[in-house]
């Protein structure tokens, strides 16, 4: 099983297990899951990903949109994004901001990968 498949499966398990938990508890458990699954990603970036997921759950599209965004960001962080799930331009702009803010501490290959995908999808 590829790391990306494993992480998506773990996210499915997490979503089912925490669906009835208060948002604050889901937020903390998501950060913990991301920390275990996305080793080498700075804590501030993990927190930013979890915060954006939390905001998206309360916006248009709700949990489904937030989950698609989270899946895409995780696949990007694993350098295994294959244009699925598709994202909106504003999502790409947000991803650019999140990853660029941690540019000094991220692996250059990862940062280049993410920013190339952002550029390919009009996020600049």
DOROPA-583967 format. One record per residue: residue in one letter; y, x, z of N, C-alpha, C in turn. Coordinates in pm, whole numbers, padded with zeros to 5 digits, always signed. Each point is the difference from the previous one (the first is absolute). Last residue first. Example, Ala and Ser with C-alpha at 12.3 -4.5 7.8 and 13.67 -1.06 7.14 Angstrom:
REM DOROPA-583967
S-00225+01285+00708+00119+00082+00006+00109-00077+00073A-00572+00029-00007+00119-00089+00000+00120+00090+00000
END
This chain:
REM DOROPA-583967
X+03122-00139-00885+00114+00093+00012+00119-00061-00067X-00450-00195+00005+00056+00002+00135+00111+00099+00022X-00316-00136-00391+00141-00039+00005+00064+00000+00136X-00459+00141-00150+00014-00144+00024+00144-00043+00022X-00139+00461-00076-00074-00076-00102+00024-00151+00011X+00173+00288+00337+00074+00015-00126-00066-00081-00111X-00225+00021+00407+00125-00076+00017+00081+00005-00129X-00382+00264+00020-00036-00142-00014+00124-00087+00014X+00059+00457+00072-00033-00023-00141-00036-00146-00024X+00071+00139+00442+00126-00013-00073-00022-00016-00151X-00378+00070+00282+00065-00127+00031+00127-00016-00082X-00229+00411-00043-00083-00112-00048+00072-00133+00020X+00196+00386+00186+00013-00003-00146-00077-00117-00060X-00048+00077+00460+00135-00046-00029+00022-00010-00151X-00407+00183+00143+00008-00142+00031+00138-00055-00035X-00064+00461-00042-00082-00070-00100+00007-00152+00022X+00210+00283+00317+00075-00010-00126-00080-00070-00110X-00039-00095+00534-00062+00088-00098+00070-00020-00134X+00291-00130+00423-00117-00044-00079-00054+00113-00086X+00402+00017+00276-00122+00019+00078-00127-00042-00074X+00453-00033-00177-00009+00136+00053-00131+00026+00073X+00114-00438-00180-00029+00100-00101-00017+00141+00051X+00095-00470+00184-00092+00096+00064-00035+00116-00093X+00285-00352-00143+00054+00030+00133-00085+00103+00073X-00141-00179-00418+00104+00102-00014+00058+00041+00134X-00318-00356-00025-00062+00131-00020+00104+00111-00014X+00154-00450+00059-00090+00036+00110-00055+00142-00016X+00265-00188-00350+00079+00031+00120-00089+00047+00115X-00210-00148-00396+00076+00124-00026+00077+00042+00124X-00211-00413+00015-00098+00109+00009+00069+00134-00023X+00258-00383-00069-00029+00017+00142-00099+00115+00021X+00088-00127-00439+00119+00062+00057-00019+00027+00149X-00335-00236-00225+00000+00141-00041+00120+00073+00056X-00021-00462+00064-00104+00066+00080-00005+00148-00032X+00280-00273-00255+00058+00023+00133-00102+00066+00093X-00142-00133-00433+00090+00115-00005+00059+00031+00138X-00472-00238+00001+00131-00031-00057+00087+00125+00003X-00553+00012-00028+00114-00013+00090+00126-00035-00078X-00591-00024-00035+00130+00025-00061+00113-00025+00101X-00500+00166+00154+00075-00118-00039+00136+00036-00062X-00219+00261-00188-00051-00121+00061-00007+00022+00150X+00112+00342-00329+00081-00117-00038-00056-00131+00052X-00187+00421+00137-00033-00027-00140+00071-00126-00051X-00010+00409+00424+00056-00128-00045-00022-00015-00149X-00110+00364+00344-00103-00073-00074+00050-00137-00046X+00168+00358+00329+00011+00046-00139-00109-00064-00087X+00121-00089+00468-00128+00067-00027-00006+00054-00143X+00376-00242+00143-00011+00108+00098-00130+00078-00017X+00071-00386-00264+00092+00107-00040-00014+00120+00094X-00238-00382+00112-00059+00064-00118+00088+00112-00052X+00171-00261+00349-00113+00081+00048-00069+00072-00116X+00341-00302-00105+00056+00118+00066-00112+00090+00052X-00124-00413-00192+00057+00090-00100+00053+00128+00064X-00159-00345+00284-00109+00060-00077+00053+00103-00099X+00319-00251+00233-00067+00095+00087-00115+00070-00072X+00220-00350-00224+00089+00116+00013-00068+00109+00084X-00220-00409-00033-00003+00068-00130+00086+00126+00005X+00009-00276+00379-00128+00069-00013-00010+00074-00132X+00379-00270+00080+00000+00115+00090-00130+00080-00014X+00036-00406-00232+00086+00103-00060+00000+00126+00086X-00236-00367+00171-00063+00047-00125+00083+00110-00065X+00162-00223+00394-00108+00095+00027-00063+00054-00128X+00456-00233-00094-00068+00015+00128-00108+00105+00005X+00330-00212-00336-00134+00048-00033-00083+00028+00122X+00513+00025+00071-00063-00079-00108-00135+00061-00038X+00124+00152+00481+00083-00031-00116-00072-00088-00102X-00174+00207+00416+00093-00107+00035+00085-00045-00119X-00311+00361-00028-00080-00115+00045+00088-00119+00032X+00193+00424-00116-00050-00076-00115-00082-00122+00043X+00155+00307+00328+00112-00075-00058-00048-00087-00117X-00314+00290+00196+00037-00104+00094+00113-00086-00056X-00132+00381-00244-00104-00103-00004+00040-00117+00089X+00273+00372+00023+00022-00073-00125-00105-00110-00017X-00049+00287+00369+00120-00083+00015+00027-00082-00126X-00352+00317-00008-00035-00114+00086+00120-00093+00019X+00074+00397-00237-00092-00085-00076-00034-00124+00081X+00254+00328+00214+00078-00068-00103-00085-00093-00084X-00213+00276+00317+00077-00105+00067+00083-00079-00101X-00229+00371-00161-00096-00103+00039+00071-00117+00068X+00257+00375-00098-00034-00071-00123-00100-00111+00030X+00119+00285+00351+00116-00082-00037-00028-00079-00128X-00326+00312+00155+00007-00121+00081+00117-00090-00036X-00221+00335-00368+00082+00005+00121+00008-00135+00072X-00422+00169-00287+00121-00075-00028+00082-00002+00129X-00433+00193-00012+00097+00087-00066+00129-00071-00038X-00438-00293+00042+00027+00125+00073+00096+00087-00081X-00160-00497-00011+00092+00077-00084+00042+00127+00073X-00300-00311+00208-00043-00001-00141+00084+00089-00091X+00086-00068+00478-00138+00049-00015-00037+00020-00147X+00421-00189+00103-00005+00137+00051-00138+00062-00013X+00064-00456-00109+00059+00087-00101-00004+00146+00043X-00143-00322+00312-00093+00006-00114+00054+00094-00108X+00282-00086+00364-00115+00080+00043-00100+00015-00115X+00371-00282-00067+00042+00140+00006-00116+00091+00039X-00081-00461+00011+00014+00048-00138+00044+00146-00001X-00021-00219+00411-00135+00030-00048+00003+00046-00145X+00409-00131+00197-00053+00121+00065-00139+00035-00050X+00193-00401-00158+00080+00113-00043-00055+00131+00057X-00181-00408+00148-00046+00031-00137+00072+00124-00051X+00143-00170+00412-00133+00062+00014-00055+00039-00138X+00408-00234+00013+00018+00133+00059-00135+00072+00014X+00007-00454-00152+00045+00096-00099+00014+00141+00057X-00362-00331+00216+00146+00000-00014+00043+00113-00095X-00487-00198-00081+00072+00081+00099+00151-00016-00018X-00364-00183-00279+00059-00088+00102+00076+00076+00108X-00219+00228-00369+00077-00112-00060+00068-00088+00104X-00297+00420+00013+00128-00014+00070+00081-00121-00044X-00439+00123-00183-00014+00019+00144+00130-00031+00075X-00017-00006-00481-00081-00106+00058-00005+00004+00151X+00223+00347-00229+00070-00128-00025-00077-00116+00061X-00199+00432+00013+00115-00009+00089+00069-00135-00015X-00346+00101-00301-00054-00022+00135+00114-00020+00101X+00124+00119-00435-00059-00135+00000-00051-00034+00140X+00148+00435-00066+00113-00093+00007-00047-00145-00003X-00320+00338-00058+00050+00002+00138+00118-00095+00017X-00163+00062-00433-00098-00073+00080+00044-00008+00146X+00256+00262-00286+00018-00141-00034-00098-00088+00078X-00046+00467+00045+00122-00048+00064+00024-00147-00030X-00366+00210-00212-00022-00008+00145+00122-00056+00071X+00030+00095-00456-00085-00117+00021-00023-00023+00149X+00232+00389-00123+00082-00118-00025-00080-00129+00021X-00222+00422+00035+00091-00026+00113+00086-00125-00021X-00475+00010-00244+00124+00077-00008+00089-00031+00121X-00547-00022-00022+00118-00084+00000+00125+00089+00000
END
